[in-house]
Amino acid sequence: MGPLEGLRVVELAGLGPGPFCAMVLADLGADVMRVDRVESVTEGHTPSTRNDLLNRGKRSVAVDLKQAAGVEVQTP
């Protein structure tokens, strides 16, 4: 719960200061969805998501945005 409750944020993994900013938004109550590259995901984790504190409070999905099926993905 926080002042940003109800706000939805999409974070594209690996783009500059985005992970830190998204972490702060999640800490303030925003619903943050992290989009990881499919090829970087192994056993449900990327090397950056396994032990990275910047990913606290975020949900994650692996999507290939270069494919039409990936562009059509919807999350709850």
PyMOL Python script that loads the backbone (N, CA, C, O; Angstrom):
from pymol import cmd

cmd.read_pdbstr("""\
ATOM      1  N   MET A   1       0.836  -1.174   0.000  1.00  0.00           N
ATOM      2  CA  MET A   1       0.000   0.000   0.000  1.00  0.00           C
ATOM      3  C   MET A   1       0.885   1.244   0.000  1.00  0.00           C
ATOM      4  O   MET A   1       1.931   1.285   0.647  1.00  0.00           O
ATOM      5  N   GLY A   2       0.455   2.215  -0.713  1.00  0.00           N
ATOM      6  CA  GLY A   2       1.209   3.447  -0.762  1.00  0.00           C
ATOM      7  C   GLY A   2       0.502   4.465  -1.625  1.00  0.00           C
ATOM      8  O   GLY A   2      -0.597   4.203  -2.112  1.00  0.00           O
ATOM      9  N   PRO A   3       1.108   5.620  -1.823  1.00  0.00           N
ATOM     10  CA  PRO A   3       0.455   6.685  -2.573  1.00  0.00           C
ATOM     11  C   PRO A   3       0.264   6.377  -4.051  1.00  0.00           C
ATOM     12  O   PRO A   3      -0.552   7.020  -4.710  1.00  0.00           O
ATOM     13  N   LEU A   4       1.002   5.402  -4.588  1.00  0.00           N
ATOM     14  CA  LEU A   4       0.864   5.075  -6.007  1.00  0.00           C
ATOM     15  C   LEU A   4       0.014   3.824  -6.246  1.00  0.00           C
ATOM     16  O   LEU A   4       0.003   3.285  -7.353  1.00  0.00           O
ATOM     17  N   GLU A   5      -0.690   3.363  -5.221  1.00  0.00           N
ATOM     18  CA  GLU A   5      -1.537   2.181  -5.361  1.00  0.00           C
ATOM     19  C   GLU A   5      -2.546   2.405  -6.483  1.00  0.00           C
ATOM     20  O   GLU A   5      -3.197   3.447  -6.542  1.00  0.00           O
ATOM     21  N   GLY A   6      -2.671   1.419  -7.373  1.00  0.00           N
ATOM     22  CA  GLY A   6      -3.566   1.523  -8.519  1.00  0.00           C
ATOM     23  C   GLY A   6      -2.853   1.925  -9.798  1.00  0.00           C
ATOM     24  O   GLY A   6      -3.415   1.776 -10.883  1.00  0.00           O
ATOM     25  N   LEU A   7      -1.628   2.433  -9.699  1.00  0.00           N
ATOM     26  CA  LEU A   7      -0.843   2.808 -10.874  1.00  0.00           C
ATOM     27  C   LEU A   7      -0.170   1.563 -11.429  1.00  0.00           C
ATOM     28  O   LEU A   7       0.412   0.788 -10.670  1.00  0.00           O
ATOM     29  N   ARG A   8      -0.239   1.358 -12.745  1.00  0.00           N
ATOM     30  CA  ARG A   8       0.409   0.213 -13.384  1.00  0.00           C
ATOM     31  C   ARG A   8       1.596   0.717 -14.198  1.00  0.00           C
ATOM     32  O   ARG A   8       1.485   1.685 -14.950  1.00  0.00           O
ATOM     33  N   VAL A   9       2.749   0.035 -14.032  1.00  0.00           N
ATOM     34  CA  VAL A   9       3.991   0.421 -14.690  1.00  0.00           C
ATOM     35  C   VAL A   9       4.554  -0.784 -15.425  1.00  0.00           C
ATOM     36  O   VAL A   9       4.548  -1.895 -14.895  1.00  0.00           O
ATOM     37  N   VAL A  10       5.044  -0.569 -16.652  1.00  0.00           N
ATOM     38  CA  VAL A  10       5.717  -1.616 -17.407  1.00  0.00           C
ATOM     39  C   VAL A  10       7.195  -1.253 -17.476  1.00  0.00           C
ATOM     40  O   VAL A  10       7.557  -0.166 -17.926  1.00  0.00           O
ATOM     41  N   GLU A  11       8.043  -2.171 -17.027  1.00  0.00           N
ATOM     42  CA  GLU A  11       9.499  -1.973 -17.069  1.00  0.00           C
ATOM     43  C   GLU A  11      10.086  -2.907 -18.115  1.00  0.00           C
ATOM     44  O   GLU A  11       9.845  -4.113 -18.067  1.00  0.00           O
ATOM     45  N   LEU A  12      10.847  -2.374 -19.052  1.00  0.00           N
ATOM     46  CA  LEU A  12      11.564  -3.196 -20.023  1.00  0.00           C
ATOM     47  C   LEU A  12      12.952  -3.456 -19.460  1.00  0.00           C
ATOM     48  O   LEU A  12      13.734  -2.529 -19.252  1.00  0.00           O
ATOM     49  N   ALA A  13      13.249  -4.727 -19.216  1.00  0.00           N
ATOM     50  CA  ALA A  13      14.487  -5.125 -18.538  1.00  0.00           C
ATOM     51  C   ALA A  13      15.724  -4.623 -19.263  1.00  0.00           C
ATOM     52  O   ALA A  13      15.810  -4.679 -20.490  1.00  0.00           O
ATOM     53  N   GLY A  14      16.675  -4.134 -18.489  1.00  0.00           N
ATOM     54  CA  GLY A  14      17.987  -3.778 -19.011  1.00  0.00           C
ATOM     55  C   GLY A  14      18.113  -2.415 -19.648  1.00  0.00           C
ATOM     56  O   GLY A  14      19.101  -2.167 -20.339  1.00  0.00           O
ATOM     57  N   LEU A  15      17.183  -1.537 -19.455  1.00  0.00           N
ATOM     58  CA  LEU A  15      17.267  -0.220 -20.080  1.00  0.00           C
ATOM     59  C   LEU A  15      17.644   0.846 -19.053  1.00  0.00           C
ATOM     60  O   LEU A  15      16.782   1.390 -18.363  1.00  0.00           O
ATOM     61  N   GLY A  16      18.930   1.134 -18.961  1.00  0.00           N
ATOM     62  CA  GLY A  16      19.445   2.206 -18.120  1.00  0.00           C
ATOM     63  C   GLY A  16      18.997   2.173 -16.671  1.00  0.00           C
ATOM     64  O   GLY A  16      19.058   1.125 -16.030  1.00  0.00           O
ATOM     65  N   PRO A  17      18.542   3.317 -16.139  1.00  0.00           N
ATOM     66  CA  PRO A  17      18.149   3.389 -14.729  1.00  0.00           C
ATOM     67  C   PRO A  17      16.733   2.882 -14.464  1.00  0.00           C
ATOM     68  O   PRO A  17      16.219   3.049 -13.358  1.00  0.00           O
ATOM     69  N   GLY A  18      16.099   2.268 -15.457  1.00  0.00           N
ATOM     70  CA  GLY A  18      14.728   1.775 -15.328  1.00  0.00           C
ATOM     71  C   GLY A  18      14.497   0.848 -14.151  1.00  0.00           C
ATOM     72  O   GLY A  18      13.513   1.026 -13.434  1.00  0.00           O
ATOM     73  N   PRO A  19      15.369  -0.148 -13.914  1.00  0.00           N
ATOM     74  CA  PRO A  19      15.137  -1.063 -12.793  1.00  0.00           C
ATOM     75  C   PRO A  19      15.085  -0.356 -11.436  1.00  0.00           C
ATOM     76  O   PRO A  19      14.264  -0.714 -10.592  1.00  0.00           O
ATOM     77  N   PHE A  20      15.936   0.629 -11.215  1.00  0.00           N
ATOM     78  CA  PHE A  20      15.924   1.352  -9.940  1.00  0.00           C
ATOM     79  C   PHE A  20      14.654   2.185  -9.812  1.00  0.00           C
ATOM     80  O   PHE A  20      14.005   2.188  -8.766  1.00  0.00           O
ATOM     81  N   CYS A  21      14.309   2.886 -10.878  1.00  0.00           N
ATOM     82  CA  CYS A  21      13.100   3.707 -10.859  1.00  0.00           C
ATOM     83  C   CYS A  21      11.865   2.848 -10.615  1.00  0.00           C
ATOM     84  O   CYS A  21      10.996   3.218  -9.826  1.00  0.00           O
ATOM     85  N   ALA A  22      11.785   1.700 -11.292  1.00  0.00           N
ATOM     86  CA  ALA A  22      10.635   0.808 -11.117  1.00  0.00           C
ATOM     87  C   ALA A  22      10.585   0.248  -9.699  1.00  0.00           C
ATOM     88  O   ALA A  22       9.500   0.054  -9.151  1.00  0.00           O
ATOM     89  N   MET A  23      11.747  -0.015  -9.098  1.00  0.00           N
ATOM     90  CA  MET A  23      11.785  -0.498  -7.724  1.00  0.00           C
ATOM     91  C   MET A  23      11.196   0.557  -6.788  1.00  0.00           C
ATOM     92  O   MET A  23      10.407   0.229  -5.902  1.00  0.00           O
ATOM     93  N   VAL A  24      11.572   1.809  -6.978  1.00  0.00           N
ATOM     94  CA  VAL A  24      11.053   2.888  -6.133  1.00  0.00           C
ATOM     95  C   VAL A  24       9.542   3.019  -6.320  1.00  0.00           C
ATOM     96  O   VAL A  24       8.810   3.202  -5.347  1.00  0.00           O
ATOM     97  N   LEU A  25       9.075   2.927  -7.565  1.00  0.00           N
ATOM     98  CA  LEU A  25       7.636   3.007  -7.823  1.00  0.00           C
ATOM     99  C   LEU A  25       6.898   1.842  -7.154  1.00  0.00           C
ATOM    100  O   LEU A  25       5.821   2.027  -6.587  1.00  0.00           O
ATOM    101  N   ALA A  26       7.489   0.635  -7.226  1.00  0.00           N
ATOM    102  CA  ALA A  26       6.886  -0.531  -6.558  1.00  0.00           C
ATOM    103  C   ALA A  26       6.863  -0.331  -5.049  1.00  0.00           C
ATOM    104  O   ALA A  26       5.881  -0.682  -4.395  1.00  0.00           O
ATOM    105  N   ASP A  27       7.924   0.226  -4.491  1.00  0.00           N
ATOM    106  CA  ASP A  27       7.972   0.496  -3.050  1.00  0.00           C
ATOM    107  C   ASP A  27       6.879   1.482  -2.627  1.00  0.00           C
ATOM    108  O   ASP A  27       6.399   1.442  -1.495  1.00  0.00           O
ATOM    109  N   LEU A  28       6.497   2.359  -3.545  1.00  0.00           N
ATOM    110  CA  LEU A  28       5.463   3.351  -3.251  1.00  0.00           C
ATOM    111  C   LEU A  28       4.055   2.846  -3.568  1.00  0.00           C
ATOM    112  O   LEU A  28       3.084   3.594  -3.458  1.00  0.00           O
ATOM    113  N   GLY A  29       3.950   1.573  -3.962  1.00  0.00           N
ATOM    114  CA  GLY A  29       2.635   0.967  -4.145  1.00  0.00           C
ATOM    115  C   GLY A  29       2.200   0.709  -5.568  1.00  0.00           C
ATOM    116  O   GLY A  29       1.120   0.158  -5.777  1.00  0.00           O
ATOM    117  N   ALA A  30       2.994   1.084  -6.558  1.00  0.00           N
ATOM    118  CA  ALA A  30       2.624   0.841  -7.959  1.00  0.00           C
ATOM    119  C   ALA A  30       2.712  -0.649  -8.282  1.00  0.00           C
ATOM    120  O   ALA A  30       3.507  -1.376  -7.686  1.00  0.00           O
ATOM    121  N   ASP A  31       1.889  -1.097  -9.229  1.00  0.00           N
ATOM    122  CA  ASP A  31       1.918  -2.473  -9.717  1.00  0.00           C
ATOM    123  C   ASP A  31       2.901  -2.498 -10.884  1.00  0.00           C
ATOM    124  O   ASP A  31       2.577  -2.026 -11.974  1.00  0.00           O
ATOM    125  N   VAL A  32       4.103  -3.046 -10.665  1.00  0.00           N
ATOM    126  CA  VAL A  32       5.159  -3.027 -11.677  1.00  0.00           C
ATOM    127  C   VAL A  32       5.279  -4.393 -12.335  1.00  0.00           C
ATOM    128  O   VAL A  32       5.415  -5.408 -11.652  1.00  0.00           O
ATOM    129  N   MET A  33       5.229  -4.416 -13.677  1.00  0.00           N
ATOM    130  CA  MET A  33       5.417  -5.628 -14.461  1.00  0.00           C
ATOM    131  C   MET A  33       6.713  -5.477 -15.246  1.00  0.00           C
ATOM    132  O   MET A  33       6.850  -4.571 -16.068  1.00  0.00           O
ATOM    133  N   ARG A  34       7.664  -6.374 -14.984  1.00  0.00           N
ATOM    134  CA  ARG A  34       8.961  -6.373 -15.665  1.00  0.00           C
ATOM    135  C   ARG A  34       8.870  -7.290 -16.875  1.00  0.00           C
ATOM    136  O   ARG A  34       8.422  -8.429 -16.746  1.00  0.00           O
ATOM    137  N   VAL A  35       9.288  -6.816 -18.058  1.00  0.00           N
ATOM    138  CA  VAL A  35       9.299  -7.621 -19.275  1.00  0.00           C
ATOM    139  C   VAL A  35      10.740  -8.010 -19.568  1.00  0.00           C
ATOM    140  O   VAL A  35      11.574  -7.164 -19.891  1.00  0.00           O
ATOM    141  N   ASP A  36      11.023  -9.325 -19.448  1.00  0.00           N
ATOM    142  CA  ASP A  36      12.355  -9.860 -19.723  1.00  0.00           C
ATOM    143  C   ASP A  36      12.402 -10.458 -21.117  1.00  0.00           C
ATOM    144  O   ASP A  36      11.370 -10.820 -21.683  1.00  0.00           O
ATOM    145  N   ARG A  37      13.611 -10.562 -21.671  1.00  0.00           N
ATOM    146  CA  ARG A  37      13.800 -11.231 -22.953  1.00  0.00           C
ATOM    147  C   ARG A  37      13.673 -12.736 -22.750  1.00  0.00           C
ATOM    148  O   ARG A  37      14.186 -13.277 -21.770  1.00  0.00           O
ATOM    149  N   VAL A  38      12.994 -13.411 -23.667  1.00  0.00           N
ATOM    150  CA  VAL A  38      12.765 -14.850 -23.545  1.00  0.00           C
ATOM    151  C   VAL A  38      14.074 -15.614 -23.509  1.00  0.00           C
ATOM    152  O   VAL A  38      14.230 -16.524 -22.694  1.00  0.00           O
ATOM    153  N   GLU A  39      15.013 -15.271 -24.364  1.00  0.00           N
ATOM    154  CA  GLU A  39      16.271 -16.018 -24.449  1.00  0.00           C
ATOM    155  C   GLU A  39      17.143 -15.873 -23.209  1.00  0.00           C
ATOM    156  O   GLU A  39      18.069 -16.661 -23.016  1.00  0.00           O
ATOM    157  N   SER A  40      16.867 -14.890 -22.371  1.00  0.00           N
ATOM    158  CA  SER A  40      17.686 -14.700 -21.173  1.00  0.00           C
ATOM    159  C   SER A  40      17.109 -15.410 -19.947  1.00  0.00           C
ATOM    160  O   SER A  40      17.734 -15.413 -18.886  1.00  0.00           O
ATOM    161  N   VAL A  41      15.933 -16.008 -20.079  1.00  0.00           N
ATOM    162  CA  VAL A  41      15.275 -16.655 -18.941  1.00  0.00           C
ATOM    163  C   VAL A  41      15.655 -18.127 -18.873  1.00  0.00           C
ATOM    164  O   VAL A  41      15.525 -18.858 -19.855  1.00  0.00           O
ATOM    165  N   THR A  42      16.128 -18.557 -17.699  1.00  0.00           N
ATOM    166  CA  THR A  42      16.437 -19.958 -17.456  1.00  0.00           C
ATOM    167  C   THR A  42      15.839 -20.359 -16.120  1.00  0.00           C
ATOM    168  O   THR A  42      16.074 -19.702 -15.106  1.00  0.00           O
ATOM    169  N   GLU A  43      15.077 -21.423 -16.118  1.00  0.00           N
ATOM    170  CA  GLU A  43      14.450 -21.929 -14.890  1.00  0.00           C
ATOM    171  C   GLU A  43      13.641 -20.854 -14.167  1.00  0.00           C
ATOM    172  O   GLU A  43      13.625 -20.808 -12.937  1.00  0.00           O
ATOM    173  N   GLY A  44      12.982 -20.005 -14.917  1.00  0.00           N
ATOM    174  CA  GLY A  44      12.132 -18.995 -14.307  1.00  0.00           C
ATOM    175  C   GLY A  44      12.856 -17.757 -13.832  1.00  0.00           C
ATOM    176  O   GLY A  44      12.223 -16.830 -13.329  1.00  0.00           O
ATOM    177  N   HIS A  45      14.181 -17.719 -13.982  1.00  0.00           N
ATOM    178  CA  HIS A  45      14.957 -16.555 -13.544  1.00  0.00           C
ATOM    179  C   HIS A  45      15.937 -16.140 -14.624  1.00  0.00           C
ATOM    180  O   HIS A  45      16.465 -16.979 -15.353  1.00  0.00           O
ATOM    181  N   THR A  46      16.176 -14.848 -14.722  1.00  0.00           N
ATOM    182  CA  THR A  46      17.278 -14.358 -15.525  1.00  0.00           C
ATOM    183  C   THR A  46      18.447 -14.171 -14.567  1.00  0.00           C
ATOM    184  O   THR A  46      18.248 -14.144 -13.352  1.00  0.00           O
ATOM    185  N   PRO A  47      19.655 -14.043 -15.088  1.00  0.00           N
ATOM    186  CA  PRO A  47      20.773 -13.787 -14.162  1.00  0.00           C
ATOM    187  C   PRO A  47      20.534 -12.559 -13.290  1.00  0.00           C
ATOM    188  O   PRO A  47      21.015 -12.498 -12.159  1.00  0.00           O
ATOM    189  N   SER A  48      19.787 -11.572 -13.813  1.00  0.00           N
ATOM    190  CA  SER A  48      19.562 -10.357 -13.038  1.00  0.00           C
ATOM    191  C   SER A  48      18.414 -10.481 -12.059  1.00  0.00           C
ATOM    192  O   SER A  48      18.344  -9.693 -11.115  1.00  0.00           O
ATOM    193  N   THR A  49      17.498 -11.444 -12.237  1.00  0.00           N
ATOM    194  CA  THR A  49      16.351 -11.520 -11.334  1.00  0.00           C
ATOM    195  C   THR A  49      16.555 -12.458 -10.166  1.00  0.00           C
ATOM    196  O   THR A  49      15.838 -12.356  -9.171  1.00  0.00           O
ATOM    197  N   ARG A  50      17.510 -13.370 -10.253  1.00  0.00           N
ATOM    198  CA  ARG A  50      17.667 -14.381  -9.205  1.00  0.00           C
ATOM    199  C   ARG A  50      17.984 -13.755  -7.848  1.00  0.00           C
ATOM    200  O   ARG A  50      17.328 -14.099  -6.865  1.00  0.00           O
ATOM    201  N   ASN A  51      18.951 -12.862  -7.754  1.00  0.00           N
ATOM    202  CA  ASN A  51      19.373 -12.284  -6.473  1.00  0.00           C
ATOM    203  C   ASN A  51      19.413 -10.767  -6.495  1.00  0.00           C
ATOM    204  O   ASN A  51      20.107 -10.163  -5.678  1.00  0.00           O
ATOM    205  N   ASP A  52      18.701 -10.150  -7.390  1.00  0.00           N
ATOM    206  CA  ASP A  52      18.777  -8.704  -7.555  1.00  0.00           C
ATOM    207  C   ASP A  52      17.724  -8.000  -6.700  1.00  0.00           C
ATOM    208  O   ASP A  52      16.525  -8.198  -6.900  1.00  0.00           O
ATOM    209  N   LEU A  53      18.165  -7.191  -5.762  1.00  0.00           N
ATOM    210  CA  LEU A  53      17.240  -6.468  -4.890  1.00  0.00           C
ATOM    211  C   LEU A  53      16.412  -5.432  -5.640  1.00  0.00           C
ATOM    212  O   LEU A  53      15.365  -5.009  -5.150  1.00  0.00           O
ATOM    213  N   LEU A  54      16.863  -5.018  -6.818  1.00  0.00           N
ATOM    214  CA  LEU A  54      16.107  -4.040  -7.588  1.00  0.00           C
ATOM    215  C   LEU A  54      14.787  -4.614  -8.104  1.00  0.00           C
ATOM    216  O   LEU A  54      13.936  -3.867  -8.586  1.00  0.00           O
ATOM    217  N   ASN A  55      14.612  -5.923  -8.008  1.00  0.00           N
ATOM    218  CA  ASN A  55      13.389  -6.557  -8.510  1.00  0.00           C
ATOM    219  C   ASN A  55      12.358  -6.816  -7.431  1.00  0.00           C
ATOM    220  O   ASN A  55      11.357  -7.488  -7.678  1.00  0.00           O
ATOM    221  N   ARG A  56      12.587  -6.296  -6.246  1.00  0.00           N
ATOM    222  CA  ARG A  56      11.620  -6.539  -5.164  1.00  0.00           C
ATOM    223  C   ARG A  56      10.293  -5.842  -5.487  1.00  0.00           C
ATOM    224  O   ARG A  56      10.258  -4.728  -6.008  1.00  0.00           O
ATOM    225  N   GLY A  57       9.227  -6.533  -5.163  1.00  0.00           N
ATOM    226  CA  GLY A  57       7.893  -5.968  -5.342  1.00  0.00           C
ATOM    227  C   GLY A  57       7.396  -5.949  -6.768  1.00  0.00           C
ATOM    228  O   GLY A  57       6.368  -5.332  -7.050  1.00  0.00           O
ATOM    229  N   LYS A  58       8.103  -6.614  -7.687  1.00  0.00           N
ATOM    230  CA  LYS A  58       7.714  -6.596  -9.094  1.00  0.00           C
ATOM    231  C   LYS A  58       7.279  -7.978  -9.550  1.00  0.00           C
ATOM    232  O   LYS A  58       7.738  -8.994  -9.028  1.00  0.00           O
ATOM    233  N   ARG A  59       6.388  -8.002 -10.533  1.00  0.00           N
ATOM    234  CA  ARG A  59       6.071  -9.239 -11.233  1.00  0.00           C
ATOM    235  C   ARG A  59       6.926  -9.259 -12.485  1.00  0.00           C
ATOM    236  O   ARG A  59       7.398  -8.217 -12.941  1.00  0.00           O
ATOM    237  N   SER A  60       7.127 -10.456 -13.045  1.00  0.00           N
ATOM    238  CA  SER A  60       7.983 -10.577 -14.217  1.00  0.00           C
ATOM    239  C   SER A  60       7.358 -11.521 -15.228  1.00  0.00           C
ATOM    240  O   SER A  60       6.724 -12.512 -14.867  1.00  0.00           O
ATOM    241  N   VAL A  61       7.549 -11.197 -16.502  1.00  0.00           N
ATOM    242  CA  VAL A  61       7.081 -12.049 -17.595  1.00  0.00           C
ATOM    243  C   VAL A  61       8.150 -12.018 -18.684  1.00  0.00           C
ATOM    244  O   VAL A  61       8.748 -10.974 -18.947  1.00  0.00           O
ATOM    245  N   ALA A  62       8.387 -13.174 -19.317  1.00  0.00           N
ATOM    246  CA  ALA A  62       9.335 -13.257 -20.429  1.00  0.00           C
ATOM    247  C   ALA A  62       8.541 -13.235 -21.726  1.00  0.00           C
ATOM    248  O   ALA A  62       7.700 -14.105 -21.956  1.00  0.00           O
ATOM    249  N   VAL A  63       8.804 -12.241 -22.580  1.00  0.00           N
ATOM    250  CA  VAL A  63       8.047 -12.074 -23.816  1.00  0.00           C
ATOM    251  C   VAL A  63       9.002 -11.702 -24.941  1.00  0.00           C
ATOM    252  O   VAL A  63       9.909 -10.889 -24.758  1.00  0.00           O
ATOM    253  N   ASP A  64       8.789 -12.309 -26.111  1.00  0.00           N
ATOM    254  CA  ASP A  64       9.550 -11.947 -27.307  1.00  0.00           C
ATOM    255  C   ASP A  64       8.748 -10.893 -28.061  1.00  0.00           C
ATOM    256  O   ASP A  64       7.834 -11.228 -28.814  1.00  0.00           O
ATOM    257  N   LEU A  65       9.083  -9.634 -27.865  1.00  0.00           N
ATOM    258  CA  LEU A  65       8.332  -8.531 -28.459  1.00  0.00           C
ATOM    259  C   LEU A  65       8.584  -8.365 -29.949  1.00  0.00           C
ATOM    260  O   LEU A  65       7.950  -7.526 -30.590  1.00  0.00           O
ATOM    261  N   LYS A  66       9.501  -9.153 -30.516  1.00  0.00           N
ATOM    262  CA  LYS A  66       9.762  -9.106 -31.951  1.00  0.00           C
ATOM    263  C   LYS A  66       8.836 -10.036 -32.741  1.00  0.00           C
ATOM    264  O   LYS A  66       8.849 -10.029 -33.972  1.00  0.00           O
ATOM    265  N   GLN A  67       8.035 -10.833 -32.033  1.00  0.00           N
ATOM    266  CA  GLN A  67       7.084 -11.747 -32.659  1.00  0.00           C
ATOM    267  C   GLN A  67       5.670 -11.213 -32.445  1.00  0.00           C
ATOM    268  O   GLN A  67       5.375 -10.601 -31.418  1.00  0.00           O
ATOM    269  N   ALA A  68       4.803 -11.451 -33.425  1.00  0.00           N
ATOM    270  CA  ALA A  68       3.418 -10.974 -33.324  1.00  0.00           C
ATOM    271  C   ALA A  68       2.705 -11.538 -32.112  1.00  0.00           C
ATOM    272  O   ALA A  68       1.938 -10.832 -31.457  1.00  0.00           O
ATOM    273  N   ALA A  69       2.954 -12.822 -31.803  1.00  0.00           N
ATOM    274  CA  ALA A  69       2.312 -13.433 -30.641  1.00  0.00           C
ATOM    275  C   ALA A  69       2.782 -12.778 -29.343  1.00  0.00           C
ATOM    276  O   ALA A  69       2.006 -12.660 -28.395  1.00  0.00           O
ATOM    277  N   GLY A  70       4.025 -12.359 -29.292  1.00  0.00           N
ATOM    278  CA  GLY A  70       4.546 -11.693 -28.103  1.00  0.00           C
ATOM    279  C   GLY A  70       3.929 -10.315 -27.899  1.00  0.00           C
ATOM    280  O   GLY A  70       3.691  -9.897 -26.765  1.00  0.00           O
ATOM    281  N   VAL A  71       3.673  -9.619 -28.985  1.00  0.00           N
ATOM    282  CA  VAL A  71       3.080  -8.294 -28.900  1.00  0.00           C
ATOM    283  C   VAL A  71       1.643  -8.374 -28.363  1.00  0.00           C
ATOM    284  O   VAL A  71       1.167  -7.447 -27.708  1.00  0.00           O
ATOM    285  N   GLU A  72       0.965  -9.480 -28.645  1.00  0.00           N
ATOM    286  CA  GLU A  72      -0.422  -9.659 -28.230  1.00  0.00           C
ATOM    287  C   GLU A  72      -0.596 -10.153 -26.802  1.00  0.00           C
ATOM    288  O   GLU A  72      -1.729 -10.271 -26.335  1.00  0.00           O
ATOM    289  N   VAL A  73       0.497 -10.448 -26.091  1.00  0.00           N
ATOM    290  CA  VAL A  73       0.408 -10.981 -24.730  1.00  0.00           C
ATOM    291  C   VAL A  73      -0.259  -9.976 -23.808  1.00  0.00           C
ATOM    292  O   VAL A  73       0.054  -8.786 -23.826  1.00  0.00           O
ATOM    293  N   GLN A  74      -1.188 -10.480 -23.001  1.00  0.00           N
ATOM    294  CA  GLN A  74      -1.854  -9.647 -21.999  1.00  0.00           C
ATOM    295  C   GLN A  74      -1.652 -10.288 -20.648  1.00  0.00           C
ATOM    296  O   GLN A  74      -1.708 -11.512 -20.527  1.00  0.00           O
ATOM    297  N   THR A  75      -1.419  -9.487 -19.640  1.00  0.00           N
ATOM    298  CA  THR A  75      -1.228 -10.009 -18.282  1.00  0.00           C
ATOM    299  C   THR A  75      -2.384  -9.536 -17.410  1.00  0.00           C
ATOM    300  O   THR A  75      -2.967  -8.480 -17.654  1.00  0.00           O
ATOM    301  N   PRO A  76      -2.704 -10.322 -16.401  1.00  0.00           N
ATOM    302  CA  PRO A  76      -3.808  -9.928 -15.504  1.00  0.00           C
ATOM    303  C   PRO A  76      -3.447  -8.741 -14.643  1.00  0.00           C
ATOM    304  O   PRO A  76      -4.263  -8.290 -13.840  1.00  0.00           O
TER     305      PRO A  76
END
""", "prot")
cmd.dss("prot")
cmd.show_as("cartoon", "prot")
cmd.util.cbc("prot")
cmd.orient("prot")
